Amino acid sequence: MARGVSAPAAWARRRGGQFLRFGMVGVLNTGVDLAVYAAGLAAGLAPAGANVAAFTVTNLFSYAVNAHVTFRRAGAPARMSLRGYGAFWAAHLVSLAISTAIVFFLAGRIGPFAAKAVAIAATVFINFGASAAFVFKPREHG
């Protein structure tokens, strides 16, 4: 790290643009997620079940869009593969567990949509970190 540059400043310089793009993709992804969540609730699923259904539907969408928008390099989308999607799925299972627990425990207290909003806010940094560190990390040559 350069002398006099704080860790947050160094992180922002290195990852800030990606995080902003991740946030923009996340807004779109959240719209899809909330639509599926609402459809699950309307179909009679419990809030935790609707959350799992929404995660399942939006996960593949999120992988593809983040590869093309957030983690592109030198003007080209990040490499996508079944193995890469498997890593994306696995990395995001932690977020699924956390978000489902939040929805499960809060839905009866603050309502299912407020609980979903808390869950989304609580997992955005986990999702970005997992995507950047384990799924779309730059490949070393050599």
C-alpha positions in Angstrom: 0.0 0.0 0.0 1.3 3.5 -0.8 2.6 5.5 2.1 -0.1 7.8 3.6 -3.0 6.0 1.9 -5.5 4.5 4.3 -6.8 0.9 3.7 -10.3 2.2 2.9 -8.9 4.7 0.4 -6.7 2.0 -1.2 -9.7 -0.3 -1.4 -11.9 2.4 -3.0 -9.2 3.1 -5.6 -8.8 -0.6 -6.4 -12.5 -1.8 -6.2 -14.7 1.3 -6.0 -15.7 1.3 -9.6 -16.5 -2.4 -9.5 -18.5 -1.9 -6.3 -20.5 1.0 -7.9 -21.3 -1.2 -10.9 -22.1 -4.1 -8.6 -24.6 -1.8 -6.9 -26.2 -0.8 -10.2 -26.6 -4.4 -11.2 -27.9 -5.1 -7.7 -30.7 -2.6 -8.2 -31.9 -4.4 -11.3 -31.3 -7.8 -9.6 -33.2 -6.6 -6.5 -36.2 -5.8 -8.7 -36.2 -9.3 -10.1 -35.7 -10.7 -6.6 -38.5 -8.7 -5.1 -40.9 -9.7 -8.0 -40.2 -13.4 -7.5 -40.4 -13.0 -3.7 -43.8 -11.2 -4.0 -45.0 -13.9 -6.4 -43.9 -16.6 -3.9 -45.8 -14.9 -1.1 -48.9 -14.5 -3.3 -48.7 -18.2 -4.2 -48.8 -19.0 -0.4 -45.1 -19.6 0.4 -43.9 -18.6 3.8 -41.5 -15.6 3.7 -38.4 -17.8 4.2 -39.5 -20.1 1.3 -40.3 -17.2 -0.9 -36.7 -15.9 -0.2 -35.2 -19.2 -1.2 -37.2 -19.2 -4.4 -36.2 -15.6 -5.2 -32.6 -16.4 -4.6 -32.7 -19.4 -6.9 -34.3 -17.5 -9.8 -32.1 -14.4 -9.5 -28.8 -16.1 -8.9 -28.1 -17.1 -12.5 -29.3 -13.7 -13.7 -26.9 -12.1 -11.3 -24.0 -14.2 -12.4 -24.4 -13.4 -16.1 -25.0 -9.6 -15.6 -22.1 -9.2 -13.1 -19.8 -11.0 -15.5 -20.8 -8.7 -18.3 -21.0 -5.4 -16.4 -19.3 -5.5 -13.0 -16.2 -7.6 -13.4 -15.3 -7.0 -17.1 -11.7 -6.5 -17.9 -10.1 -4.7 -20.8 -13.5 -4.1 -22.3 -14.5 -7.8 -22.3 -16.9 -9.7 -20.0 -15.4 -11.9 -17.3 -15.0 -15.5 -18.4 -18.2 -17.5 -17.7 -18.4 -21.2 -17.3 -20.4 -23.9 -15.5 -17.6 -24.2 -13.0 -17.6 -20.4 -12.5 -21.3 -20.5 -12.0 -20.9 -23.3 -9.4 -18.4 -21.1 -7.6 -20.8 -18.2 -7.7 -23.6 -20.3 -6.4 -21.5 -21.7 -3.6 -20.1 -18.3 -2.6 -23.6 -16.9 -2.4 -25.0 -19.7 -0.3 -23.7 -17.9 2.8 -25.8 -14.9 1.8 -28.8 -17.1 1.2 -28.4 -18.5 4.7 -28.0 -15.1 6.3 -30.8 -13.5 4.3 -33.2 -16.4 4.9 -32.5 -16.3 8.7 -33.2 -12.5 8.7 -36.4 -12.9 6.8 -37.5 -15.8 9.0 -36.9 -14.0 12.3 -38.1 -10.5 11.2 -41.0 -11.1 8.9 -43.5 -11.6 11.7 -42.2 -8.5 13.5 -41.7 -5.9 10.8 -43.5 -7.4 7.8 -42.1 -9.6 5.0 -41.0 -6.8 2.7 -39.3 -4.8 5.4 -37.5 -8.0 6.5 -36.5 -8.6 2.9 -35.0 -5.1 2.7 -33.0 -5.7 5.9 -31.8 -9.0 4.4 -30.7 -7.3 1.2 -28.8 -4.5 3.0 -27.1 -7.1 5.3 -25.8 -9.2 2.5 -24.7 -6.8 -0.3 -21.1 -6.6 1.0 -20.9 -10.3 1.5 -22.1 -10.9 -2.1 -19.6 -8.4 -3.6 -16.7 -9.7 -1.5 -17.4 -13.3 -2.4 -17.8 -12.5 -6.1 -14.6 -10.4 -6.3 -12.5 -12.8 -4.2 -13.7 -16.3 -5.3 -15.6 -16.1 -8.6 -14.4 -13.2 -10.8 -10.8 -12.8 -9.4 -8.2 -12.0 -12.1 -6.4 -15.0 -13.4 -2.6 -15.0 -12.9 -0.6 -15.8 -16.0 2.5 -17.9 -16.0 
